[in-house]
Amino acid sequence: MKYTRLTKEQFEELHQEFANFLASQSITADEWKKIKTEKPHIAEDELDVFSDLIWEGVLKKVRFLENNSSKQLSLFEIKDNEMKLLVVKTNNSSIDLSTKEGMLWLENNILSDEVELFTASKKISEDRNNDIFLLIKQGAVLSDGKLFQAFQKILPKTG
């Protein structure tokens, strides 16, 4: 298995897709029940293959990720061959950037000495999806990219 197995809840959400996956291999519902009972290792393999297929489909569509904490926002833009990172960090101990109030404070204080902005970029490896998956394993979540784009507009003004 290349990624991680989907959770029980995820499998339940993707019930129809999993049924279609089994059907594409000519496995009926009755046969699936029999496999789970008599050949659990084969059932496990099928769950893993399906999980990887779902992950591949999701990961190839990812364009933005965020990994946010109370003191730092890590915003990623993922292109075909390059990954850009914007980091917004505060050294104000009373601010929590993971709250609405913290984000309002940041909006009003973006140019203050209490806020640091960093950028970086790196080439994507040959296994783009695995690069993204590793970020997700480290706590990043899929994003619509609005925060990344907003801070990217600010950067030329601060540099």
PyMOL CGO cylinders between C-alpha atoms (Angstrom):
from pymol import cmd
from pymol.cgo import CYLINDER

trace = [
    CYLINDER, 0.00, 0.00, 0.00, 1.40, 3.35, -1.03, 0.3, 1, 1, 1, 1, 1, 1,
    CYLINDER, 1.40, 3.35, -1.03, -0.63, 5.69, 1.18, 0.3, 1, 1, 1, 1, 1, 1,
    CYLINDER, -0.63, 5.69, 1.18, -2.87, 4.85, 4.13, 0.3, 1, 1, 1, 1, 1, 1,
    CYLINDER, -2.87, 4.85, 4.13, -6.05, 2.88, 4.25, 0.3, 1, 1, 1, 1, 1, 1,
    CYLINDER, -6.05, 2.88, 4.25, -9.23, 4.89, 4.27, 0.3, 1, 1, 1, 1, 1, 1,
    CYLINDER, -9.23, 4.89, 4.27, -11.08, 5.00, 7.57, 0.3, 1, 1, 1, 1, 1, 1,
    CYLINDER, -11.08, 5.00, 7.57, -14.28, 3.07, 8.18, 0.3, 1, 1, 1, 1, 1, 1,
    CYLINDER, -14.28, 3.07, 8.18, -16.19, 6.35, 7.86, 0.3, 1, 1, 1, 1, 1, 1,
    CYLINDER, -16.19, 6.35, 7.86, -14.52, 7.14, 4.56, 0.3, 1, 1, 1, 1, 1, 1,
    CYLINDER, -14.52, 7.14, 4.56, -15.35, 3.69, 3.22, 0.3, 1, 1, 1, 1, 1, 1,
    CYLINDER, -15.35, 3.69, 3.22, -18.96, 4.22, 4.29, 0.3, 1, 1, 1, 1, 1, 1,
    CYLINDER, -18.96, 4.22, 4.29, -19.04, 7.55, 2.43, 0.3, 1, 1, 1, 1, 1, 1,
    CYLINDER, -19.04, 7.55, 2.43, -17.56, 5.88, -0.63, 0.3, 1, 1, 1, 1, 1, 1,
    CYLINDER, -17.56, 5.88, -0.63, -19.77, 2.79, -0.44, 0.3, 1, 1, 1, 1, 1, 1,
    CYLINDER, -19.77, 2.79, -0.44, -21.06, 3.13, -4.01, 0.3, 1, 1, 1, 1, 1, 1,
    CYLINDER, -21.06, 3.13, -4.01, -17.60, 3.80, -5.42, 0.3, 1, 1, 1, 1, 1, 1,
    CYLINDER, -17.60, 3.80, -5.42, -16.27, 0.73, -3.59, 0.3, 1, 1, 1, 1, 1, 1,
    CYLINDER, -16.27, 0.73, -3.59, -19.14, -1.37, -4.95, 0.3, 1, 1, 1, 1, 1, 1,
    CYLINDER, -19.14, -1.37, -4.95, -18.25, -0.13, -8.46, 0.3, 1, 1, 1, 1, 1, 1,
    CYLINDER, -18.25, -0.13, -8.46, -14.58, -0.93, -7.80, 0.3, 1, 1, 1, 1, 1, 1,
    CYLINDER, -14.58, -0.93, -7.80, -15.49, -4.50, -6.82, 0.3, 1, 1, 1, 1, 1, 1,
    CYLINDER, -15.49, -4.50, -6.82, -17.82, -4.81, -9.79, 0.3, 1, 1, 1, 1, 1, 1,
    CYLINDER, -17.82, -4.81, -9.79, -15.02, -3.71, -12.13, 0.3, 1, 1, 1, 1, 1, 1,
    CYLINDER, -15.02, -3.71, -12.13, -13.19, -6.81, -10.91, 0.3, 1, 1, 1, 1, 1, 1,
    CYLINDER, -13.19, -6.81, -10.91, -16.30, -8.96, -11.38, 0.3, 1, 1, 1, 1, 1, 1,
    CYLINDER, -16.30, -8.96, -11.38, -16.76, -9.36, -7.62, 0.3, 1, 1, 1, 1, 1, 1,
    CYLINDER, -16.76, -9.36, -7.62, -20.42, -9.44, -6.61, 0.3, 1, 1, 1, 1, 1, 1,
    CYLINDER, -20.42, -9.44, -6.61, -21.76, -8.48, -3.18, 0.3, 1, 1, 1, 1, 1, 1,
    CYLINDER, -21.76, -8.48, -3.18, -22.16, -12.16, -2.28, 0.3, 1, 1, 1, 1, 1, 1,
    CYLINDER, -22.16, -12.16, -2.28, -18.64, -12.96, -3.42, 0.3, 1, 1, 1, 1, 1, 1,
    CYLINDER, -18.64, -12.96, -3.42, -17.31, -10.02, -1.39, 0.3, 1, 1, 1, 1, 1, 1,
    CYLINDER, -17.31, -10.02, -1.39, -18.99, -11.36, 1.77, 0.3, 1, 1, 1, 1, 1, 1,
    CYLINDER, -18.99, -11.36, 1.77, -17.45, -14.77, 1.09, 0.3, 1, 1, 1, 1, 1, 1,
    CYLINDER, -17.45, -14.77, 1.09, -13.98, -13.27, 0.49, 0.3, 1, 1, 1, 1, 1, 1,
    CYLINDER, -13.98, -13.27, 0.49, -14.16, -11.29, 3.75, 0.3, 1, 1, 1, 1, 1, 1,
    CYLINDER, -14.16, -11.29, 3.75, -15.01, -14.47, 5.66, 0.3, 1, 1, 1, 1, 1, 1,
    CYLINDER, -15.01, -14.47, 5.66, -12.89, -17.08, 3.90, 0.3, 1, 1, 1, 1, 1, 1,
    CYLINDER, -12.89, -17.08, 3.90, -9.95, -15.07, 2.56, 0.3, 1, 1, 1, 1, 1, 1,
    CYLINDER, -9.95, -15.07, 2.56, -9.55, -12.01, 4.78, 0.3, 1, 1, 1, 1, 1, 1,
    CYLINDER, -9.55, -12.01, 4.78, -6.05, -11.31, 3.45, 0.3, 1, 1, 1, 1, 1, 1,
    CYLINDER, -6.05, -11.31, 3.45, -7.49, -10.86, -0.05, 0.3, 1, 1, 1, 1, 1, 1,
    CYLINDER, -7.49, -10.86, -0.05, -10.20, -8.58, 1.33, 0.3, 1, 1, 1, 1, 1, 1,
    CYLINDER, -10.20, -8.58, 1.33, -7.48, -6.53, 3.08, 0.3, 1, 1, 1, 1, 1, 1,
    CYLINDER, -7.48, -6.53, 3.08, -5.58, -6.27, -0.21, 0.3, 1, 1, 1, 1, 1, 1,
    CYLINDER, -5.58, -6.27, -0.21, -8.71, -5.05, -2.02, 0.3, 1, 1, 1, 1, 1, 1,
    CYLINDER, -8.71, -5.05, -2.02, -9.32, -2.40, 0.66, 0.3, 1, 1, 1, 1, 1, 1,
    CYLINDER, -9.32, -2.40, 0.66, -5.72, -1.23, 0.30, 0.3, 1, 1, 1, 1, 1, 1,
    CYLINDER, -5.72, -1.23, 0.30, -5.86, -1.06, -3.51, 0.3, 1, 1, 1, 1, 1, 1,
    CYLINDER, -5.86, -1.06, -3.51, -9.12, 0.89, -3.38, 0.3, 1, 1, 1, 1, 1, 1,
    CYLINDER, -9.12, 0.89, -3.38, -7.68, 3.27, -0.76, 0.3, 1, 1, 1, 1, 1, 1,
    CYLINDER, -7.68, 3.27, -0.76, -4.65, 3.96, -2.93, 0.3, 1, 1, 1, 1, 1, 1,
    CYLINDER, -4.65, 3.96, -2.93, -6.88, 4.61, -5.95, 0.3, 1, 1, 1, 1, 1, 1,
    CYLINDER, -6.88, 4.61, -5.95, -8.94, 7.13, -3.97, 0.3, 1, 1, 1, 1, 1, 1,
    CYLINDER, -8.94, 7.13, -3.97, -5.81, 8.83, -2.60, 0.3, 1, 1, 1, 1, 1, 1,
    CYLINDER, -5.81, 8.83, -2.60, -4.30, 9.06, -6.10, 0.3, 1, 1, 1, 1, 1, 1,
    CYLINDER, -4.30, 9.06, -6.10, -7.46, 10.68, -7.41, 0.3, 1, 1, 1, 1, 1, 1,
    CYLINDER, -7.46, 10.68, -7.41, -7.58, 13.22, -4.59, 0.3, 1, 1, 1, 1, 1, 1,
    CYLINDER, -7.58, 13.22, -4.59, -3.87, 14.02, -4.55, 0.3, 1, 1, 1, 1, 1, 1,
    CYLINDER, -3.87, 14.02, -4.55, -3.61, 14.68, -8.28, 0.3, 1, 1, 1, 1, 1, 1,
    CYLINDER, -3.61, 14.68, -8.28, -6.21, 17.46, -7.91, 0.3, 1, 1, 1, 1, 1, 1,
    CYLINDER, -6.21, 17.46, -7.91, -4.56, 19.21, -4.92, 0.3, 1, 1, 1, 1, 1, 1,
    CYLINDER, -4.56, 19.21, -4.92, -3.45, 22.76, -5.66, 0.3, 1, 1, 1, 1, 1, 1,
    CYLINDER, -3.45, 22.76, -5.66, -3.33, 24.32, -2.18, 0.3, 1, 1, 1, 1, 1, 1,
    CYLINDER, -3.33, 24.32, -2.18, -2.62, 23.08, 1.35, 0.3, 1, 1, 1, 1, 1, 1,
    CYLINDER, -2.62, 23.08, 1.35, -2.49, 24.77, 4.74, 0.3, 1, 1, 1, 1, 1, 1,
    CYLINDER, -2.49, 24.77, 4.74, -0.79, 23.69, 7.94, 0.3, 1, 1, 1, 1, 1, 1,
    CYLINDER, -0.79, 23.69, 7.94, -1.72, 26.16, 10.63, 0.3, 1, 1, 1, 1, 1, 1,
    CYLINDER, -1.72, 26.16, 10.63, -0.88, 26.47, 14.30, 0.3, 1, 1, 1, 1, 1, 1,
    CYLINDER, -0.88, 26.47, 14.30, -1.38, 29.10, 16.95, 0.3, 1, 1, 1, 1, 1, 1,
    CYLINDER, -1.38, 29.10, 16.95, 1.76, 31.04, 15.97, 0.3, 1, 1, 1, 1, 1, 1,
    CYLINDER, 1.76, 31.04, 15.97, 2.28, 30.15, 12.33, 0.3, 1, 1, 1, 1, 1, 1,
    CYLINDER, 2.28, 30.15, 12.33, 0.44, 29.71, 9.05, 0.3, 1, 1, 1, 1, 1, 1,
    CYLINDER, 0.44, 29.71, 9.05, 2.15, 27.51, 6.47, 0.3, 1, 1, 1, 1, 1, 1,
    CYLINDER, 2.15, 27.51, 6.47, 0.47, 27.97, 3.11, 0.3, 1, 1, 1, 1, 1, 1,
    CYLINDER, 0.47, 27.97, 3.11, 1.38, 25.82, 0.11, 0.3, 1, 1, 1, 1, 1, 1,
    CYLINDER, 1.38, 25.82, 0.11, 0.69, 26.24, -3.58, 0.3, 1, 1, 1, 1, 1, 1,
    CYLINDER, 0.69, 26.24, -3.58, 1.37, 23.07, -5.52, 0.3, 1, 1, 1, 1, 1, 1,
    CYLINDER, 1.37, 23.07, -5.52, 1.97, 23.22, -9.21, 0.3, 1, 1, 1, 1, 1, 1,
    CYLINDER, 1.97, 23.22, -9.21, 2.98, 20.44, -11.57, 0.3, 1, 1, 1, 1, 1, 1,
    CYLINDER, 2.98, 20.44, -11.57, 6.73, 20.86, -11.06, 0.3, 1, 1, 1, 1, 1, 1,
    CYLINDER, 6.73, 20.86, -11.06, 7.08, 23.27, -8.15, 0.3, 1, 1, 1, 1, 1, 1,
    CYLINDER, 7.08, 23.27, -8.15, 5.78, 23.81, -4.65, 0.3, 1, 1, 1, 1, 1, 1,
    CYLINDER, 5.78, 23.81, -4.65, 5.66, 27.30, -3.16, 0.3, 1, 1, 1, 1, 1, 1,
    CYLINDER, 5.66, 27.30, -3.16, 5.49, 27.92, 0.57, 0.3, 1, 1, 1, 1, 1, 1,
    CYLINDER, 5.49, 27.92, 0.57, 4.40, 31.09, 2.35, 0.3, 1, 1, 1, 1, 1, 1,
    CYLINDER, 4.40, 31.09, 2.35, 4.92, 31.19, 6.10, 0.3, 1, 1, 1, 1, 1, 1,
    CYLINDER, 4.92, 31.19, 6.10, 3.24, 33.82, 8.24, 0.3, 1, 1, 1, 1, 1, 1,
    CYLINDER, 3.24, 33.82, 8.24, 4.52, 33.86, 11.79, 0.3, 1, 1, 1, 1, 1, 1,
    CYLINDER, 4.52, 33.86, 11.79, 3.79, 35.98, 14.82, 0.3, 1, 1, 1, 1, 1, 1,
    CYLINDER, 3.79, 35.98, 14.82, 6.03, 36.44, 17.83, 0.3, 1, 1, 1, 1, 1, 1,
    CYLINDER, 6.03, 36.44, 17.83, 3.21, 38.01, 19.85, 0.3, 1, 1, 1, 1, 1, 1,
    CYLINDER, 3.21, 38.01, 19.85, 2.60, 35.47, 22.63, 0.3, 1, 1, 1, 1, 1, 1,
    CYLINDER, 2.60, 35.47, 22.63, -0.97, 36.66, 23.23, 0.3, 1, 1, 1, 1, 1, 1,
    CYLINDER, -0.97, 36.66, 23.23, -2.10, 35.96, 19.65, 0.3, 1, 1, 1, 1, 1, 1,
    CYLINDER, -2.10, 35.96, 19.65, -3.49, 32.64, 18.46, 0.3, 1, 1, 1, 1, 1, 1,
    CYLINDER, -3.49, 32.64, 18.46, -3.60, 32.52, 14.67, 0.3, 1, 1, 1, 1, 1, 1,
    CYLINDER, -3.60, 32.52, 14.67, -5.86, 29.47, 14.75, 0.3, 1, 1, 1, 1, 1, 1,
    CYLINDER, -5.86, 29.47, 14.75, -8.76, 31.60, 16.00, 0.3, 1, 1, 1, 1, 1, 1,
    CYLINDER, -8.76, 31.60, 16.00, -10.98, 34.11, 14.22, 0.3, 1, 1, 1, 1, 1, 1,
    CYLINDER, -10.98, 34.11, 14.22, -9.73, 36.82, 16.59, 0.3, 1, 1, 1, 1, 1, 1,
    CYLINDER, -9.73, 36.82, 16.59, -6.12, 35.91, 15.81, 0.3, 1, 1, 1, 1, 1, 1,
    CYLINDER, -6.12, 35.91, 15.81, -6.77, 36.17, 12.09, 0.3, 1, 1, 1, 1, 1, 1,
    CYLINDER, -6.77, 36.17, 12.09, -8.43, 39.58, 12.56, 0.3, 1, 1, 1, 1, 1, 1,
    CYLINDER, -8.43, 39.58, 12.56, -5.42, 40.70, 14.57, 0.3, 1, 1, 1, 1, 1, 1,
    CYLINDER, -5.42, 40.70, 14.57, -3.15, 39.46, 11.78, 0.3, 1, 1, 1, 1, 1, 1,
    CYLINDER, -3.15, 39.46, 11.78, -5.14, 41.34, 9.16, 0.3, 1, 1, 1, 1, 1, 1,
    CYLINDER, -5.14, 41.34, 9.16, -4.71, 44.59, 11.12, 0.3, 1, 1, 1, 1, 1, 1,
    CYLINDER, -4.71, 44.59, 11.12, -1.06, 44.00, 12.03, 0.3, 1, 1, 1, 1, 1, 1,
    CYLINDER, -1.06, 44.00, 12.03, 0.38, 42.30, 8.95, 0.3, 1, 1, 1, 1, 1, 1,
    CYLINDER, 0.38, 42.30, 8.95, 2.99, 45.02, 8.48, 0.3, 1, 1, 1, 1, 1, 1,
    CYLINDER, 2.99, 45.02, 8.48, 3.98, 45.22, 12.15, 0.3, 1, 1, 1, 1, 1, 1,
    CYLINDER, 3.98, 45.22, 12.15, 7.26, 43.98, 13.60, 0.3, 1, 1, 1, 1, 1, 1,
    CYLINDER, 7.26, 43.98, 13.60, 5.28, 41.24, 15.35, 0.3, 1, 1, 1, 1, 1, 1,
    CYLINDER, 5.28, 41.24, 15.35, 4.62, 39.48, 12.04, 0.3, 1, 1, 1, 1, 1, 1,
    CYLINDER, 4.62, 39.48, 12.04, 7.22, 37.77, 9.88, 0.3, 1, 1, 1, 1, 1, 1,
    CYLINDER, 7.22, 37.77, 9.88, 6.65, 36.55, 6.34, 0.3, 1, 1, 1, 1, 1, 1,
    CYLINDER, 6.65, 36.55, 6.34, 8.84, 33.97, 4.65, 0.3, 1, 1, 1, 1, 1, 1,
    CYLINDER, 8.84, 33.97, 4.65, 8.70, 32.37, 1.24, 0.3, 1, 1, 1, 1, 1, 1,
    CYLINDER, 8.70, 32.37, 1.24, 10.35, 29.33, -0.25, 0.3, 1, 1, 1, 1, 1, 1,
    CYLINDER, 10.35, 29.33, -0.25, 9.93, 27.10, -3.21, 0.3, 1, 1, 1, 1, 1, 1,
    CYLINDER, 9.93, 27.10, -3.21, 11.21, 23.73, -4.26, 0.3, 1, 1, 1, 1, 1, 1,
    CYLINDER, 11.21, 23.73, -4.26, 10.95, 21.42, -7.19, 0.3, 1, 1, 1, 1, 1, 1,
    CYLINDER, 10.95, 21.42, -7.19, 8.39, 18.66, -6.92, 0.3, 1, 1, 1, 1, 1, 1,
    CYLINDER, 8.39, 18.66, -6.92, 9.90, 15.19, -7.01, 0.3, 1, 1, 1, 1, 1, 1,
    CYLINDER, 9.90, 15.19, -7.01, 8.99, 12.62, -9.64, 0.3, 1, 1, 1, 1, 1, 1,
    CYLINDER, 8.99, 12.62, -9.64, 6.29, 11.41, -7.24, 0.3, 1, 1, 1, 1, 1, 1,
    CYLINDER, 6.29, 11.41, -7.24, 4.24, 14.59, -6.85, 0.3, 1, 1, 1, 1, 1, 1,
    CYLINDER, 4.24, 14.59, -6.85, 1.37, 12.82, -5.10, 0.3, 1, 1, 1, 1, 1, 1,
    CYLINDER, 1.37, 12.82, -5.10, 3.68, 11.36, -2.47, 0.3, 1, 1, 1, 1, 1, 1,
    CYLINDER, 3.68, 11.36, -2.47, 5.18, 14.82, -1.81, 0.3, 1, 1, 1, 1, 1, 1,
    CYLINDER, 5.18, 14.82, -1.81, 1.65, 16.09, -1.13, 0.3, 1, 1, 1, 1, 1, 1,
    CYLINDER, 1.65, 16.09, -1.13, 0.72, 13.04, 0.93, 0.3, 1, 1, 1, 1, 1, 1,
    CYLINDER, 0.72, 13.04, 0.93, 3.74, 13.58, 3.19, 0.3, 1, 1, 1, 1, 1, 1,
    CYLINDER, 3.74, 13.58, 3.19, 2.58, 17.14, 3.90, 0.3, 1, 1, 1, 1, 1, 1,
    CYLINDER, 2.58, 17.14, 3.90, -0.89, 15.83, 4.74, 0.3, 1, 1, 1, 1, 1, 1,
    CYLINDER, -0.89, 15.83, 4.74, 0.62, 13.24, 7.09, 0.3, 1, 1, 1, 1, 1, 1,
    CYLINDER, 0.62, 13.24, 7.09, 2.40, 16.14, 8.83, 0.3, 1, 1, 1, 1, 1, 1,
    CYLINDER, 2.40, 16.14, 8.83, -0.92, 17.91, 9.43, 0.3, 1, 1, 1, 1, 1, 1,
    CYLINDER, -0.92, 17.91, 9.43, -1.59, 19.89, 6.26, 0.3, 1, 1, 1, 1, 1, 1,
    CYLINDER, -1.59, 19.89, 6.26, -5.16, 20.07, 5.01, 0.3, 1, 1, 1, 1, 1, 1,
    CYLINDER, -5.16, 20.07, 5.01, -6.61, 20.78, 1.59, 0.3, 1, 1, 1, 1, 1, 1,
    CYLINDER, -6.61, 20.78, 1.59, -7.37, 24.43, 1.00, 0.3, 1, 1, 1, 1, 1, 1,
    CYLINDER, -7.37, 24.43, 1.00, -9.15, 26.62, -1.52, 0.3, 1, 1, 1, 1, 1, 1,
    CYLINDER, -9.15, 26.62, -1.52, -6.00, 28.77, -1.77, 0.3, 1, 1, 1, 1, 1, 1,
    CYLINDER, -6.00, 28.77, -1.77, -7.62, 32.05, -0.77, 0.3, 1, 1, 1, 1, 1, 1,
    CYLINDER, -7.62, 32.05, -0.77, -5.25, 32.64, 2.15, 0.3, 1, 1, 1, 1, 1, 1,
    CYLINDER, -5.25, 32.64, 2.15, -2.21, 31.79, 0.03, 0.3, 1, 1, 1, 1, 1, 1,
    CYLINDER, -2.21, 31.79, 0.03, -3.32, 34.17, -2.71, 0.3, 1, 1, 1, 1, 1, 1,
    CYLINDER, -3.32, 34.17, -2.71, -4.11, 36.95, -0.23, 0.3, 1, 1, 1, 1, 1, 1,
    CYLINDER, -4.11, 36.95, -0.23, -0.66, 36.77, 1.37, 0.3, 1, 1, 1, 1, 1, 1,
    CYLINDER, -0.66, 36.77, 1.37, 1.04, 36.46, -1.99, 0.3, 1, 1, 1, 1, 1, 1,
    CYLINDER, 1.04, 36.46, -1.99, -0.45, 39.84, -2.93, 0.3, 1, 1, 1, 1, 1, 1,
    CYLINDER, -0.45, 39.84, -2.93, 0.96, 41.36, 0.27, 0.3, 1, 1, 1, 1, 1, 1,
    CYLINDER, 0.96, 41.36, 0.27, 4.50, 40.05, -0.16, 0.3, 1, 1, 1, 1, 1, 1,
    CYLINDER, 4.50, 40.05, -0.16, 5.77, 42.48, -2.81, 0.3, 1, 1, 1, 1, 1, 1,
    CYLINDER, 5.77, 42.48, -2.81, 4.59, 45.37, -0.59, 0.3, 1, 1, 1, 1, 1, 1,
    CYLINDER, 4.59, 45.37, -0.59, 6.53, 44.06, 2.41, 0.3, 1, 1, 1, 1, 1, 1,
    CYLINDER, 6.53, 44.06, 2.41, 9.75, 43.19, 0.62, 0.3, 1, 1, 1, 1, 1, 1,
]
cmd.load_cgo(trace, "trace")
